[in-house]
Structure formats: structure tokens, C-alpha cells
Amino acid sequence: MRPVELRTHRLFLDAPTWADAELIARYCRDPLFERYLTTPWPYTRADADEFLGTHVPEAWATGAELTWAIRHTAGGALLGVISVRSAEHELGFWLGAEHRGRGIMSEATVAVCEWVLEGGIAGADVVRWRAVEGNIASARVACAAGFRRTRPTDATVPARGGGTLPAWHATRRRAVEADAASSWADVLGPGR
Ligand SMILES: CC(C)(COP(=O)(O)OP(=O)(O)OC[C@H]1O[C@@H](n2cnc3c(N)ncnc32)[C@H](O)[C@@H]1OP(=O)(O)O)[C@@H](O)C(=O)NCCC(=O)NCCS
């Protein structure tokens, strides 16, 4: 598959490029990444080079994982990254620390979900989200983007270095489910 560009009210999403390497290396050294993601730790410039030179292009080419850079405009500075894995239609995302708290990830997540569910990935009728229990910021994004919590028996997520961690799970369908917002009450409080 060739990389796809997506536009929203405030954002432009396209494939990450070599010009993003320094920012990726810096953003991925955030201690939150050690706690909540499975990106290499400690993160080095070589990890960013491998991500940009091998993982991103190969995964777009095979369709295994579609990865977008989040920017305000075409050619603009990288704000963060969002991806969807084709096999399970599972979302992954992060923002550079200085770009949080402005709704950027919620807006990007809606755009990627709508693209996937409106035919971007043939046959996809659901997008999945998982996060390590306690990752409230990620849960707020999922809630804001119309995901509904699910409670599978094996509610886990892979941990860095093997094994699993307890996790929250949720799904997003094309039409947001009526009880999607209320399904988050126990982790985000009532009134969502
Ligand atoms: C998860 C992560 C991307 C969330 O970032 P974020 O900036 O909180 O998310 P958003 O961009 O959607 O911003 C939402 C916040 O911005 C605020 N905001 C400001 N303007 C907004 C707007 N126009 N629309 C929506 N929210 C807006 C909201 O108040 C909201 O805060 P709230 O949830 O407390 O109400 C970020 O914390 C991160 O990168 N964490 C480390 C990596 C990680 O954990 N990734 C997820 C793994 S599952």
C-alpha cells in the first residue's frame, strides 16, 4: 500500500520522513514512553533511523502497519505519531510532550478511525485500542474519539521485554455506540 495523506480541521497526517528523525529521537526519550509503550528504551537516534528507514516503509508496503506523522501543515514539524496495525486494526499513538493538552491526538484518532472504517482498510468494521491500566491520558483520547470500553477475559497488553501487563481495552465502530461515553465512567468518572 502507498502512504495515504489525511487532513483534519487543524492537522495534516502523512508518512514520517528522515527530516523527522531528530524529533522522534527526542520525543521518544520521554519517561512516559518507558512506562506505557514498547518502543526501545533507552531510545537512541539509531532507533529512530531504524523506525524511519525500515519499519515505516516496509510496514506501509506490506500493509502490516500504517504509520502517520502528525503535523499542523504539509512539511511542518512533527507533533507525534499515530498508527494502525492491519491484522487486528489496533491503534497506537504518542505526542511529543510539548504538544499535549490541545486535543491534537483526539482529532488525529477520529481521522484515522474514520478512514479505516470507511474503507481505508478493506473489510474493517472495528478499530481496537488498548493501554496499560492507569494510562488516563490515552483513555481520554479513546473516549473523546468514540471508543467504547470492552472487558475481555484476557485484558492485557504486551510488555517491553516480554510478558504482559493489565490493560484497558476498547473498540470504535463506524457509528459511535450509544453507550460509548458512559462505558468509561469507572476510569474517567461519570459525566463523559
Ligand atoms: C496519550 C497522549 C497522546 C494524549 O495526549 P493529549 O494531549 O492528552 O491528548 P489530546 O491531544 O487528545 O488532548 C486532550 C486534552 O486536550 C484538551 N483540549 C484542548 N483543546 C481541545 C480540543 N479542541 N479538542 C479536544 N481536547 C482539547 C482537553 O482538555 C483534553 O484534556 P482532557 O482529556 O483532560 O479533557 C499523550 O499523553 C502521550 O503521548 N502519552 C505518552 C504515550 C502514550 O501513552 N501513548 C498511548 C499508548 S496506549
The ligand as an SDF file (V2000), in Angstrom:
LIG
                    3D

 48 50  0  0  0  0  0  0  0  0999 V2000
   -1.7370    9.7150   25.1730 C   0  0  0  0  0  0  0  0  0  0  0  0
   -1.3810   11.0990   24.6740 C   0  0  0  0  0  0  0  0  0  0  0  0
   -1.1230   11.0830   23.1720 C   0  0  0  0  0  0  0  0  0  0  0  0
   -2.5560   12.0240   24.9620 C   0  0  0  0  0  0  0  0  0  0  0  0
   -2.1990   13.3500   24.6520 O   0  0  0  0  0  0  0  0  0  0  0  0
   -3.2040   14.5460   24.9840 P   0  0  0  0  0  0  0  0  0  0  0  0
   -2.5620   15.8120   24.5560 O   0  0  0  0  0  0  0  0  0  0  0  0
   -3.6790   14.4190   26.3880 O   0  0  0  0  0  0  0  0  0  0  0  0
   -4.4240   14.1830   24.0620 O   0  0  0  0  0  0  0  0  0  0  0  0
   -5.2420   15.1840   23.1680 P   0  0  0  0  0  0  0  0  0  0  0  0
   -4.3300   15.7520   22.1430 O   0  0  0  0  0  0  0  0  0  0  0  0
   -6.4170   14.4740   22.6400 O   0  0  0  0  0  0  0  0  0  0  0  0
   -5.6810   16.3060   24.2180 O   0  0  0  0  0  0  0  0  0  0  0  0
   -6.7610   16.0750   25.0880 C   0  0  0  0  0  0  0  0  0  0  0  0
   -6.7920   17.1770   26.0890 C   0  0  0  0  0  0  0  0  0  0  0  0
   -6.5920   18.4290   25.4530 O   0  0  0  0  0  0  0  0  0  0  0  0
   -7.6140   19.3470   25.8620 C   0  0  0  0  0  0  0  0  0  0  0  0
   -8.1290   20.0500   24.6650 N   0  0  0  0  0  0  0  0  0  0  0  0
   -7.8240   21.3060   24.3550 C   0  0  0  0  0  0  0  0  0  0  0  0
   -8.4110   21.6350   23.1890 N   0  0  0  0  0  0  0  0  0  0  0  0
   -9.0700   20.5400   22.7540 C   0  0  0  0  0  0  0  0  0  0  0  0
   -9.8580   20.2620   21.5980 C   0  0  0  0  0  0  0  0  0  0  0  0
  -10.0480   21.1640   20.6320 N   0  0  0  0  0  0  0  0  0  0  0  0
  -10.3920   19.0210   21.4700 N   0  0  0  0  0  0  0  0  0  0  0  0
  -10.1890   18.0950   22.4140 C   0  0  0  0  0  0  0  0  0  0  0  0
   -9.4550   18.3030   23.5210 N   0  0  0  0  0  0  0  0  0  0  0  0
   -8.9020   19.5220   23.6930 C   0  0  0  0  0  0  0  0  0  0  0  0
   -8.6940   18.6230   26.5240 C   0  0  0  0  0  0  0  0  0  0  0  0
   -8.9740   19.3080   27.7140 O   0  0  0  0  0  0  0  0  0  0  0  0
   -8.1310   17.2330   26.7600 C   0  0  0  0  0  0  0  0  0  0  0  0
   -7.8900   17.0620   28.1200 O   0  0  0  0  0  0  0  0  0  0  0  0
   -8.9010   16.1840   28.9900 P   0  0  0  0  0  0  0  0  0  0  0  0
   -8.8670   14.8140   28.4010 O   0  0  0  0  0  0  0  0  0  0  0  0
   -8.2880   16.2660   30.3450 O   0  0  0  0  0  0  0  0  0  0  0  0
  -10.2300   16.8200   28.8760 O   0  0  0  0  0  0  0  0  0  0  0  0
   -0.1170   11.6440   25.4060 C   0  0  0  0  0  0  0  0  0  0  0  0
   -0.3740   11.7190   26.7860 O   0  0  0  0  0  0  0  0  0  0  0  0
    1.1280   10.8010   25.1700 C   0  0  0  0  0  0  0  0  0  0  0  0
    1.8020   10.9340   24.1510 O   0  0  0  0  0  0  0  0  0  0  0  0
    1.4530    9.9270   26.1650 N   0  0  0  0  0  0  0  0  0  0  0  0
    2.6390    9.0550   26.0910 C   0  0  0  0  0  0  0  0  0  0  0  0
    2.4810    7.9420   25.0640 C   0  0  0  0  0  0  0  0  0  0  0  0
    1.2490    7.0980   25.3470 C   0  0  0  0  0  0  0  0  0  0  0  0
    0.9180    6.7940   26.4760 O   0  0  0  0  0  0  0  0  0  0  0  0
    0.5640    6.7140   24.2330 N   0  0  0  0  0  0  0  0  0  0  0  0
   -0.6370    5.8970   24.3100 C   0  0  0  0  0  0  0  0  0  0  0  0
   -0.3300    4.4530   24.4890 C   0  0  0  0  0  0  0  0  0  0  0  0
   -1.8120    3.4750   24.5890 S   0  0  0  0  0  0  0  0  0  0  0  0
  1  2  1  0
  2  3  1  0
  2  4  1  0
  2 36  1  0
  4  5  1  0
  5  6  1  0
  6  7  2  0
  6  8  1  0
  6  9  1  0
  9 10  1  0
 10 11  2  0
 10 12  1  0
 10 13  1  0
 13 14  1  0
 14 15  1  0
 15 16  1  0
 15 30  1  0
 16 17  1  0
 17 18  1  0
 17 28  1  0
 18 19  1  0
 18 27  1  0
 19 20  2  0
 20 21  1  0
 21 22  1  0
 21 27  2  0
 22 23  1  0
 22 24  2  0
 24 25  1  0
 25 26  2  0
 26 27  1  0
 28 29  1  0
 28 30  1  0
 30 31  1  0
 31 32  1  0
 32 33  2  0
 32 34  1  0
 32 35  1  0
 36 37  1  0
 36 38  1  0
 38 39  2  0
 38 40  1  0
 40 41  1  0
 41 42  1  0
 42 43  1  0
 43 44  2  0
 43 45  1  0
 45 46  1  0
 46 47  1  0
 47 48  1  0
M  END
$$$$
